[in-house]
């Protein structure tokens, strides 16, 4: 989860005092990175994924499932091989926000060889095997985006009780024991709350089943006044960073051949984010209730929303500098390679912008960075206040890594001896139940990047339409029922998309509302389809039979999800709940339903059971 250091953590009041100097020094560190690496060329394609596992305790006698709060020793055991053989292992393990979570990546990035597509699913299986080999009886590492009863009474093992008065989050539902003990995580939680001036407030529409109360009003009379006051009718209420950052996801990072290519991929993939979000939907249940949305995105947005009332536009600006239209977590705010379709006003730190421009940074990059730097640092360690501005980048990363947007533009690290190139991180996808499903999404996105660059495809839309698409993509059944904005003609006259956009005059005729199926699979006379375009690119790519089979299976999963032949994980979960004999059609996910659902997920994830609804005949 971004920058992770150790030391003496500062309180919010202390952090606030240092905020301006962190921003100033962070910009100097960025300028140093830019000067060192701006002309870095000819880096080959490298890519890799990141998955977070959720550790679940099953009581098979009582038929209950809880989140297992793990000890740091578990992570140390998983890291033993890597410590003994740095850079030589197939997997790499890292801490995550929840004490019930672990993050895993490939030990080394995959490369430009097409045969690497055959390695991704086995590597994901290996990670799942490694964690489950060292967990005790009845404890499983699982590929789930969110634990369905996260925040319900007794949802952890061992039991932990929320402390709304003294905990980092002041949550009525989420105890501090469920937060990773590394000081950065509790510091982030506390500082976000204190900066905001209240607990975070997350509201998700309830799914109204036939027996769901009308209106749905949760009895919160046993909780504190703020909890009772903030909850809304017909919504599931959550009040802690852990409800968002306690979720898992699938992310993919790409190394570009140079900074210009990285900026172009950042733009083009930003437009693809809503499509993959809808295709990957796997999160219909929150705090033990069935919701009316299918994805995690808005929950994480709310969970780290540190904006004050003034910044949210609820009070006049008196003490704060900016009206900020979205949380630190959200869709990208502006394009990086072309300004033509940046139709939304960008809030930026003018002093930072001026410093960057005076140092020779172009307008678009200066706008992007100065927008990130309207934010305060959220976690500081006293030992890291004084840094080498040319050889370190912790101050820059402190703010960069806590701007959690749907895409992240990543400069090479300052400490790199063999230079790592300019990278982009693709961040929208919910986590899937099986290694095959996760690998299929990764392969789809990787090949799409190659297709965009090879065929000079142009997906540019007004950035406001991308934001609207992200909202629509989260709705229940979005992959089949929603239409999103997409460009009608994605071909150029042989130039890249940014060059084409720079010469364009934006028009509403450039795009129209299309179904996910039309965008992915194509429709005669409307749009050629992403997969047919990718097939066109692959015709000229040398690929052995095994690799073509891997790619074909992956495309088949995406194709059939888009046209409805296969279900999303959210759709499958909803059907499982609806058919369960203990479900009373009241939107409540009780202990037994939760246990049986997670047991079914684990059997599918581990390959014990097949699920044709999710994967067809694969």
C-alpha positions as CSV (number, residue, x, y, z in Angstrom):
1,X,0.0,0.0,0.0
2,X,2.3,2.7,-1.2
3,X,5.1,4.2,0.8
4,X,5.9,2.2,4.0
5,X,8.6,3.3,6.4
6,X,9.2,2.8,10.1
7,X,10.0,5.3,12.8
8,X,8.4,7.7,15.3
9,X,5.1,8.7,13.8
10,X,3.9,12.3,14.2
11,X,0.4,13.3,15.4
12,X,-1.8,15.2,13.0
13,X,-1.1,18.5,14.7
14,X,2.6,17.9,14.2
15,X,2.2,16.6,10.7
16,X,0.2,19.7,9.8
17,X,3.0,22.0,10.9
18,X,5.4,20.3,8.5
19,X,2.9,20.0,5.6
20,X,4.2,22.9,3.6
21,X,7.9,22.0,3.8
22,X,7.0,18.4,2.8
23,X,5.3,19.8,-0.3
24,X,8.2,22.1,-1.1
25,X,10.8,19.4,-0.7
26,X,8.6,16.8,-2.4
27,X,8.5,19.1,-5.5
28,X,12.3,19.4,-5.4
29,X,12.6,15.7,-5.3
30,X,10.2,15.4,-8.3
31,X,12.3,17.9,-10.2
32,X,15.4,15.9,-9.5
33,X,13.8,12.7,-10.7
34,X,12.6,14.4,-13.8
35,X,16.0,15.9,-14.6
36,X,17.7,12.5,-14.1
37,X,15.2,10.4,-16.1
38,X,13.3,12.6,-18.5
39,X,15.4,11.3,-21.5
40,X,15.3,7.7,-20.5
41,X,14.6,5.8,-23.7
42,X,14.1,2.3,-25.1
43,X,13.0,0.6,-21.9
44,X,11.4,-2.7,-22.9
45,X,7.9,-3.6,-21.8
46,X,7.7,-4.9,-18.3
47,X,4.6,-5.5,-16.4
48,X,3.3,-7.1,-13.2
49,X,0.2,-7.5,-11.1
50,X,-0.6,-7.0,-7.4
51,X,-3.2,-9.0,-5.5
52,X,-4.3,-8.7,-1.9
53,X,-5.4,-11.8,0.0
54,X,-8.0,-11.9,2.7
55,X,-7.4,-14.3,5.6
56,X,-10.6,-16.0,6.8
57,X,-11.2,-18.3,9.8
58,X,-13.9,-21.0,9.3
59,X,-15.6,-22.6,12.3
60,X,-17.0,-25.7,10.6
61,X,-19.0,-26.8,13.7
62,X,-20.7,-23.5,14.3
63,X,-20.9,-22.7,10.5
64,X,-19.4,-19.3,10.9
65,X,-16.7,-17.4,9.1
66,X,-14.6,-14.5,10.5
67,X,-11.7,-12.5,9.5
68,X,-8.5,-13.9,11.0
69,X,-6.3,-11.2,12.6
70,X,-2.8,-12.4,11.8
71,X,0.5,-11.7,13.5
72,X,3.4,-10.0,11.8
73,X,5.2,-13.4,12.0
74,X,3.0,-14.7,9.2
75,X,4.4,-12.1,6.8
76,X,7.9,-12.8,7.9
77,X,7.5,-16.5,7.1
78,X,6.1,-15.8,3.7
79,X,9.2,-13.5,3.1
80,X,11.8,-16.1,4.2
81,X,12.7,-17.2,0.6
82,X,12.9,-13.7,-0.6
83,X,15.2,-12.6,2.2
84,X,17.5,-15.6,1.6
85,X,17.5,-15.0,-2.2
86,X,16.8,-11.4,-3.0
87,X,15.4,-10.9,-6.5
88,X,15.4,-14.6,-7.3
89,X,12.1,-15.8,-6.0
90,X,8.9,-16.3,-8.0
91,X,6.7,-14.3,-5.5
92,X,7.1,-11.3,-3.3
93,X,5.0,-10.6,-0.1
94,X,4.1,-7.3,1.5
95,X,2.0,-5.9,4.3
96,X,-1.4,-4.3,3.7
97,X,-3.8,-2.1,5.6
98,X,-5.8,-4.8,7.3
99,X,-4.2,-7.2,9.9
100,X,-6.3,-9.8,8.0
101,X,-4.7,-8.9,4.6
102,X,-1.5,-9.7,2.8
103,X,-0.3,-8.4,-0.6
104,X,1.6,-10.5,-3.1
105,X,3.2,-9.8,-6.5
106,X,5.4,-11.7,-8.9
107,X,9.0,-11.9,-7.6
108,X,10.1,-10.3,-10.9
109,X,8.2,-8.3,-13.5
110,X,7.0,-10.1,-16.6
111,X,8.5,-9.0,-19.9
112,X,7.8,-8.3,-23.5
113,X,7.8,-12.0,-24.6
114,X,4.4,-13.3,-25.4
115,X,5.2,-16.5,-23.6
116,X,5.0,-14.6,-20.4
117,X,1.2,-14.7,-20.7
118,X,1.5,-18.3,-19.8
119,X,3.3,-17.5,-16.6
120,X,0.7,-15.2,-14.9
121,X,-2.0,-17.7,-13.9
122,X,0.6,-20.3,-12.5
123,X,2.2,-17.5,-10.6
124,X,-1.1,-16.4,-9.1
125,X,-1.8,-20.1,-8.2
126,X,1.6,-20.3,-6.5
127,X,0.9,-17.2,-4.4
128,X,-2.4,-18.8,-3.3
129,X,-0.6,-22.0,-2.5
130,X,2.2,-20.4,-0.5
131,X,-0.2,-18.5,1.8
132,X,-2.5,-21.5,2.4
133,X,0.4,-23.9,3.1
134,X,1.4,-22.0,6.2
135,X,-2.0,-21.1,7.6
136,X,-3.5,-23.3,10.3
137,X,-6.5,-25.6,10.1
138,X,-9.7,-23.9,9.3
139,X,-7.9,-20.7,8.1
140,X,-7.7,-19.8,4.4
141,X,-6.1,-17.1,2.3
142,X,-8.9,-16.1,-0.1
143,X,-9.3,-14.2,-3.4
144,X,-12.2,-12.0,-2.3
145,X,-12.6,-8.3,-2.7
146,X,-14.4,-7.8,0.6
147,X,-15.5,-9.9,3.6
148,X,-19.3,-9.7,3.4
149,X,-19.8,-9.2,7.2
150,X,-16.9,-6.7,7.7
151,X,-18.1,-4.5,10.5
152,X,-20.7,-6.8,11.9
153,X,-20.6,-7.9,15.6
154,X,-17.9,-10.5,16.2
155,X,-16.5,-10.4,12.6
156,X,-12.9,-11.0,13.7
157,X,-11.0,-13.9,15.2
158,X,-9.8,-13.4,17.9
159,X,-12.7,-11.2,18.9
160,X,-12.1,-7.4,18.9
161,X,-14.5,-4.8,20.1
162,X,-14.7,-1.3,18.4
163,X,-13.9,1.7,20.6
164,X,-15.6,4.8,19.2
165,X,-14.0,7.1,21.8
166,X,-10.3,6.1,21.8
167,X,-9.6,4.3,18.6
168,X,-7.8,5.7,15.5
169,X,-11.0,5.8,13.5
170,X,-13.6,6.3,16.3
171,X,-15.6,3.7,14.4
172,X,-18.7,2.2,15.9
173,X,-18.0,-1.0,13.8
174,X,-14.3,-1.4,12.9
175,X,-11.8,-2.1,15.8
176,X,-8.2,-1.0,15.8
177,X,-7.1,-4.6,16.1
178,X,-8.2,-5.1,12.5
179,X,-5.6,-2.5,11.4
180,X,-2.1,-3.6,10.5
181,X,0.1,-2.8,13.6
182,X,2.6,-0.9,11.5
183,X,2.3,2.7,12.8
184,X,1.7,4.1,9.3
185,X,-1.7,2.5,9.0
186,X,-3.2,3.7,12.3
187,X,-1.6,7.1,11.7
188,X,-3.2,7.4,8.3
189,X,-6.6,6.4,9.8
190,X,-6.4,8.9,12.7
191,X,-5.0,11.8,10.6
192,X,-7.7,11.4,7.9
193,X,-10.4,11.6,10.6
194,X,-8.7,14.5,12.4
195,X,-8.1,16.5,9.3
196,X,-11.6,16.0,8.1
197,X,-13.0,17.1,11.5
198,X,-15.3,14.0,11.8
199,X,-15.4,10.3,11.1
200,X,-15.5,9.4,7.4
201,X,-19.1,8.7,6.2
202,X,-19.8,6.1,3.6
203,X,-23.3,5.5,2.3
204,X,-24.2,2.7,-0.1
205,X,-27.8,2.2,-1.3
206,X,-29.4,-0.9,0.1
207,X,-30.8,-3.5,-2.3
208,X,-34.5,-3.5,-1.8
209,X,-35.7,-7.1,-1.8
210,X,-39.3,-8.1,-1.3
211,X,-39.0,-8.2,2.5
212,X,-36.6,-5.3,2.9
213,X,-38.2,-2.7,5.2
214,X,-39.5,0.4,3.3
215,X,-37.8,2.6,4.1
216,X,-34.7,0.7,5.4
217,X,-33.6,2.4,8.7
218,X,-31.0,0.5,10.7
219,X,-31.4,0.5,14.5
220,X,-28.2,2.2,15.7
221,X,-29.6,3.3,19.1
222,X,-26.9,1.6,20.9
223,X,-24.2,3.6,19.1
224,X,-22.8,7.1,19.6
225,X,-24.6,10.2,18.6
226,X,-22.5,10.9,15.5
227,X,-23.2,7.4,14.2
228,X,-27.0,7.8,14.7
229,X,-26.9,11.3,13.2
230,X,-24.9,10.5,10.1
231,X,-26.6,7.3,8.9
232,X,-29.1,7.7,6.1
233,X,-32.4,5.9,5.4
234,X,-32.2,3.3,2.6
235,X,-28.4,3.2,2.8
236,X,-25.8,0.9,4.4
237,X,-23.6,3.1,6.7
238,X,-19.9,2.7,7.3
239,X,-17.6,5.0,9.2
240,X,-14.0,3.9,9.0
241,X,-11.0,3.8,6.6
242,X,-10.9,0.1,7.1
243,X,-14.2,-0.4,5.2
244,X,-12.4,0.7,2.1
245,X,-8.7,0.0,2.6
246,X,-9.8,-3.4,4.1
247,X,-10.9,-4.4,0.6
248,X,-8.7,-6.2,-1.9
249,X,-8.2,-5.5,-5.6
250,X,-6.2,-6.4,-8.7
251,X,-3.7,-3.8,-10.0
252,X,-1.4,-3.9,-13.0
253,X,1.7,-1.8,-13.5
254,X,3.4,-1.2,-16.9
255,X,6.8,0.1,-17.7
256,X,6.8,2.3,-20.8
257,X,9.6,2.8,-23.2
258,X,9.8,6.5,-22.3
259,X,8.0,9.3,-20.5
260,X,5.9,10.2,-23.6
261,X,4.6,6.7,-24.0
262,X,3.8,6.5,-20.2
263,X,1.7,9.7,-20.5
264,X,-0.2,8.4,-23.5
265,X,-0.9,5.1,-21.8
266,X,-2.1,6.9,-18.7
267,X,-4.6,8.8,-20.7
268,X,-5.9,6.0,-22.8
269,X,-6.2,3.5,-20.0
270,X,-8.0,6.1,-17.9
271,X,-10.9,5.8,-20.3
272,X,-10.8,2.0,-20.1
273,X,-11.0,2.0,-16.3
274,X,-14.9,2.1,-16.1
275,X,-15.2,-0.8,-18.5
276,X,-12.8,-3.1,-16.5
277,X,-14.5,-1.9,-13.3
278,X,-17.9,-3.2,-14.5
279,X,-16.4,-6.4,-16.0
280,X,-14.6,-7.2,-12.7
281,X,-17.6,-6.4,-10.4
282,X,-17.3,-8.6,-7.3
283,X,-18.5,-6.6,-4.3
284,X,-22.3,-6.6,-3.7
285,X,-22.3,-7.0,0.1
286,X,-21.2,-4.5,2.8
287,X,-21.5,-4.8,6.6
288,X,-23.8,-7.8,6.3
289,X,-26.3,-6.2,3.9
290,X,-26.9,-6.7,0.2
291,X,-26.4,-3.4,-1.6
292,X,-27.6,-1.9,-4.8
293,X,-24.1,-1.6,-6.3
294,X,-21.6,-4.2,-7.5
295,X,-18.2,-2.7,-7.0
296,X,-16.0,-1.4,-4.2
297,X,-15.0,1.9,-5.8
298,X,-17.2,4.5,-4.0
299,X,-16.6,2.8,-0.7
300,X,-12.9,3.4,-0.9
301,X,-13.5,6.9,-2.1
302,X,-15.5,7.6,1.1
303,X,-13.1,5.7,3.4
304,X,-10.2,8.1,2.8
305,X,-12.1,11.3,2.2
306,X,-10.1,13.7,4.4
307,X,-11.7,16.9,3.0
308,X,-13.0,19.4,5.5
309,X,-16.5,20.8,5.4
310,X,-15.1,23.9,3.7
311,X,-13.3,21.8,1.0
312,X,-16.4,19.8,0.4
313,X,-18.4,23.0,-0.2
314,X,-20.5,22.7,2.9
315,X,-19.2,25.8,4.6
316,X,-17.7,29.0,3.2
317,X,-13.9,29.0,2.6
318,X,-12.4,30.6,5.7
319,X,-9.6,28.5,7.0
320,X,-8.9,26.3,3.9
321,X,-7.5,27.2,0.5
322,X,-9.5,25.1,-2.0
323,X,-12.9,23.7,-2.9
324,X,-11.9,20.1,-3.8
325,X,-14.5,18.2,-5.9
326,X,-13.5,14.6,-5.0
327,X,-11.8,12.5,-2.4
328,X,-8.1,11.6,-2.4
329,X,-9.3,8.3,-4.0
330,X,-11.2,8.7,-7.3
331,X,-11.0,8.8,-11.1
332,X,-8.2,10.6,-12.7
333,X,-8.7,14.4,-12.7
334,X,-6.9,15.3,-16.0
335,X,-5.1,13.8,-19.0
336,X,-1.4,14.0,-19.2
337,X,-0.6,13.7,-22.9
338,X,-3.2,16.1,-24.4
339,X,-5.3,18.9,-22.9
340,X,-8.0,19.0,-25.5
341,X,-10.5,16.8,-23.6
342,X,-9.7,18.2,-20.1
343,X,-13.1,19.8,-19.8
344,X,-13.2,19.9,-16.0
345,X,-11.7,22.7,-14.0
346,X,-8.5,21.5,-12.2
347,X,-7.9,22.6,-8.7
348,X,-4.2,23.1,-8.3
349,X,-1.5,24.4,-6.0
350,X,-0.5,27.6,-7.8
351,X,2.8,28.0,-6.0
352,X,3.7,24.4,-7.0
353,X,2.6,25.0,-10.6
354,X,4.7,28.1,-10.8
355,X,7.8,26.3,-9.4
356,X,7.4,23.5,-11.9
357,X,6.9,25.8,-14.9
358,X,9.9,27.9,-13.9
359,X,12.0,24.7,-13.8
360,X,11.0,23.8,-17.4
361,X,8.1,21.3,-16.7
362,X,5.5,21.5,-19.4
363,X,2.0,22.8,-18.6
364,X,0.2,19.4,-18.5
365,X,2.7,17.7,-16.3
366,X,2.8,20.8,-14.0
367,X,-1.0,20.8,-13.8
368,X,-1.1,17.1,-12.9
369,X,1.6,17.4,-10.2
370,X,0.3,20.7,-8.7
371,X,-3.2,19.1,-8.5
372,X,-1.8,16.2,-6.5
373,X,-0.1,18.7,-4.2
374,X,-3.2,20.5,-3.1
375,X,-3.3,17.6,-0.5
376,X,-1.6,17.5,2.8
377,X,0.8,14.6,3.8
378,X,-1.2,12.2,5.8
379,X,1.5,10.3,7.7
380,X,5.0,11.5,8.7
381,X,7.8,10.0,10.6
382,X,10.2,12.3,12.5
383,X,13.3,10.4,11.3
384,X,12.3,11.1,7.6
385,X,11.8,14.9,7.8
386,X,15.3,15.7,6.6
387,X,16.1,14.0,3.3
388,X,18.5,14.3,0.4
389,X,16.5,16.1,-2.2
390,X,18.5,14.5,-5.1
391,X,19.0,10.9,-3.9
392,X,15.6,10.3,-2.1
393,X,12.0,10.7,-3.0
394,X,10.0,10.0,0.2
395,X,8.5,13.5,0.5
396,X,7.3,13.3,-3.1
397,X,6.0,9.8,-2.6
398,X,4.3,10.8,0.7
399,X,1.8,12.8,-1.3
400,X,1.9,10.9,-4.6
401,X,1.2,7.6,-3.0
402,X,-1.8,8.9,-1.0
403,X,-3.5,10.3,-4.1
404,X,-5.3,7.0,-5.0
405,X,-6.7,7.6,-8.5
406,X,-7.9,5.1,-11.0
407,X,-4.5,5.5,-12.8
408,X,-1.2,6.4,-11.2
409,X,1.7,8.0,-13.1
410,X,5.0,6.7,-11.6
411,X,8.4,8.3,-12.1
412,X,11.4,6.0,-11.8
413,X,12.4,5.5,-8.1
414,X,15.3,7.7,-6.9
415,X,17.1,4.7,-5.4
416,X,17.2,2.8,-8.6
417,X,20.7,1.7,-9.6
418,X,19.7,-0.1,-12.8
419,X,17.1,2.5,-13.8
420,X,13.5,1.4,-13.7
421,X,11.5,3.2,-16.4
422,X,8.5,5.5,-16.3
423,X,5.5,3.5,-15.3
424,X,1.7,3.6,-15.1
425,X,-0.5,1.7,-12.7
426,X,-3.9,0.5,-13.7
427,X,-6.1,0.5,-10.5
428,X,-9.8,0.0,-11.0
429,X,-10.3,-3.7,-11.0
430,X,-12.2,-5.6,-8.2
431,X,-10.4,-8.9,-7.3
432,X,-11.7,-12.1,-8.9
433,X,-12.3,-15.5,-7.2
434,X,-9.8,-17.6,-9.2
435,X,-6.3,-17.2,-10.6
436,X,-7.7,-17.8,-14.1
437,X,-10.2,-14.9,-13.8
438,X,-7.6,-12.5,-12.4
439,X,-5.0,-13.6,-15.1
440,X,-7.6,-13.1,-17.8
441,X,-8.2,-9.5,-16.8
442,X,-4.4,-8.8,-16.6
443,X,-3.8,-10.3,-20.1
444,X,-6.7,-8.3,-21.5
445,X,-5.3,-5.0,-20.2
446,X,-1.7,-5.8,-21.2
447,X,-2.6,-6.7,-24.8
448,X,-4.9,-3.7,-25.0
449,X,-1.9,-1.4,-24.2
450,X,0.1,-3.0,-27.0
451,X,-2.9,-2.6,-29.4
452,X,-3.3,1.0,-28.5
453,X,0.4,1.7,-29.3
454,X,0.6,-0.5,-32.4
455,X,-2.6,0.6,-34.1
456,X,-2.4,4.2,-32.8
457,X,-5.9,4.0,-31.3
458,X,-7.5,7.1,-29.9
459,X,-10.0,6.7,-27.0
460,X,-10.1,10.3,-25.8
461,X,-13.3,11.5,-24.3
462,X,-14.1,14.6,-22.2
463,X,-12.8,13.8,-18.7
464,X,-16.3,14.6,-17.3
465,X,-17.7,11.7,-19.3
466,X,-15.0,9.4,-17.8
467,X,-16.1,10.5,-14.3
468,X,-19.7,9.8,-15.2
469,X,-18.7,6.4,-16.6
470,X,-17.0,5.5,-13.3
471,X,-20.3,6.2,-11.5
472,X,-22.4,4.1,-13.9
473,X,-19.9,1.2,-13.9
474,X,-20.5,0.5,-10.2
475,X,-24.3,0.1,-10.4
476,X,-25.9,-3.2,-9.9
477,X,-25.7,-5.2,-13.1
478,X,-23.8,-2.4,-14.9
479,X,-22.0,-4.8,-17.2
480,X,-25.3,-5.7,-18.8
481,X,-27.7,-2.9,-18.0
482,X,-25.7,0.4,-18.1
483,X,-24.5,2.3,-21.1
484,X,-21.4,4.4,-20.9
485,X,-19.8,7.0,-23.1
486,X,-17.2,5.8,-25.6
487,X,-15.6,7.2,-28.7
488,X,-17.2,6.1,-32.0
489,X,-14.1,6.4,-34.2
490,X,-10.9,5.3,-32.5
491,X,-8.7,5.2,-35.5
492,X,-6.2,8.0,-36.4
493,X,-4.3,8.8,-39.6
494,X,-1.2,7.0,-38.4
495,X,-0.4,9.4,-35.6
496,X,-0.7,8.6,-31.9
497,X,-3.8,9.6,-30.0
498,X,-2.4,12.6,-28.2
499,X,-1.2,14.1,-31.5
500,X,-4.6,13.5,-33.0
501,X,-6.4,15.0,-30.0
502,X,-4.2,18.1,-30.1
503,X,-5.5,18.9,-33.6
504,X,-9.1,18.0,-32.8
505,X,-12.1,20.3,-32.0
506,X,-14.1,18.4,-29.4
507,X,-17.6,17.6,-30.4
508,X,-20.5,15.6,-28.9
509,X,-20.5,13.7,-32.2
510,X,-17.1,12.2,-31.2
511,X,-18.8,9.7,-28.8
512,X,-22.1,8.1,-27.8
513,X,-23.5,5.9,-25.1
514,X,-22.7,2.3,-25.7
515,X,-23.2,-1.0,-23.8
516,X,-20.2,-2.8,-22.4
517,X,-20.9,-5.6,-24.9
518,X,-20.7,-3.2,-27.8
519,X,-17.5,-1.7,-26.6
520,X,-15.8,-5.1,-25.9
521,X,-17.2,-7.2,-28.7
522,X,-18.3,-4.7,-31.3
523,X,-21.5,-4.0,-33.1
524,X,-21.8,-3.6,-36.9
525,X,-22.1,0.0,-37.9
526,X,-21.5,1.3,-34.3
527,X,-18.1,0.2,-33.0
528,X,-15.5,-2.4,-34.0
529,X,-15.0,-3.7,-30.5
530,X,-11.9,-3.8,-28.3
531,X,-11.4,-7.6,-28.6
532,X,-11.7,-7.5,-32.4
533,X,-9.2,-4.6,-32.5
534,X,-6.8,-6.7,-30.3
535,X,-7.3,-9.7,-32.6
536,X,-6.2,-7.4,-35.5
537,X,-3.0,-6.5,-33.6
538,X,-2.3,-10.1,-32.7
539,X,-2.4,-11.3,-36.3
540,X,1.0,-9.8,-36.8
541,X,2.5,-11.0,-33.5
542,X,4.5,-14.2,-33.5
543,X,3.0,-16.5,-30.9
544,X,3.2,-20.2,-30.2
545,X,0.2,-22.5,-29.9
546,X,0.2,-22.6,-26.1
547,X,0.3,-18.8,-25.8
548,X,-2.5,-18.4,-28.4
549,X,-4.6,-20.8,-26.3
550,X,-3.9,-18.8,-23.1
551,X,-4.9,-15.5,-24.8
552,X,-7.9,-17.1,-26.4
553,X,-9.2,-18.4,-23.1
554,X,-8.7,-15.0,-21.5
555,X,-10.5,-13.2,-24.3
556,X,-13.3,-15.7,-24.2
557,X,-13.9,-15.0,-20.5
558,X,-14.0,-11.2,-21.1
559,X,-16.1,-11.6,-24.2
560,X,-18.7,-13.7,-22.5
561,X,-18.9,-11.5,-19.4
562,X,-19.6,-8.5,-21.6
563,X,-22.4,-10.3,-23.5
564,X,-23.9,-11.9,-20.5
565,X,-23.1,-15.6,-21.2
566,X,-21.0,-15.6,-18.0
567,X,-21.8,-13.9,-14.8
568,X,-19.6,-11.3,-12.9
569,X,-18.7,-12.4,-9.4
570,X,-21.2,-9.9,-8.0
571,X,-24.0,-11.4,-10.1
572,X,-23.0,-15.0,-9.0
573,X,-22.9,-13.9,-5.4
574,X,-26.4,-12.3,-5.6
575,X,-27.8,-15.5,-7.1
576,X,-26.1,-17.6,-4.4
577,X,-27.6,-15.5,-1.7
578,X,-31.1,-15.4,-3.2
579,X,-31.1,-19.2,-3.5
580,X,-29.9,-19.8,0.1
581,X,-32.6,-21.4,2.3
582,X,-31.6,-19.1,5.3
583,X,-31.9,-15.9,3.3
584,X,-35.2,-14.2,4.1
585,X,-35.2,-11.8,1.1
586,X,-34.7,-8.9,3.5
587,X,-31.2,-7.8,2.3
588,X,-29.6,-9.2,5.5
589,X,-26.6,-11.6,5.1
590,X,-26.7,-13.7,8.3
591,X,-23.9,-15.8,9.7
592,X,-24.9,-19.1,7.9
593,X,-25.3,-17.4,4.5
594,X,-22.0,-15.7,5.0
595,X,-20.3,-19.0,5.9
596,X,-21.7,-21.0,3.0
597,X,-21.0,-18.2,0.5
598,X,-17.4,-18.0,1.6
599,X,-17.0,-21.8,1.6
600,X,-18.3,-21.8,-2.0
601,X,-15.8,-19.0,-2.9
602,X,-12.9,-20.9,-1.4
603,X,-13.8,-24.2,-3.1
604,X,-14.0,-22.3,-6.5
605,X,-10.8,-20.3,-5.8
606,X,-8.8,-23.4,-4.9
607,X,-10.1,-25.4,-7.9
608,X,-12.0,-28.0,-5.8
609,X,-15.3,-27.0,-7.4
610,X,-15.9,-25.8,-11.0
611,X,-18.3,-22.9,-11.6
612,X,-19.6,-22.8,-15.2
613,X,-21.6,-19.7,-14.4
614,X,-18.3,-17.8,-13.8
615,X,-15.9,-19.5,-16.1
616,X,-17.9,-21.6,-18.6
617,X,-16.3,-24.9,-19.6
618,X,-12.7,-23.7,-18.8
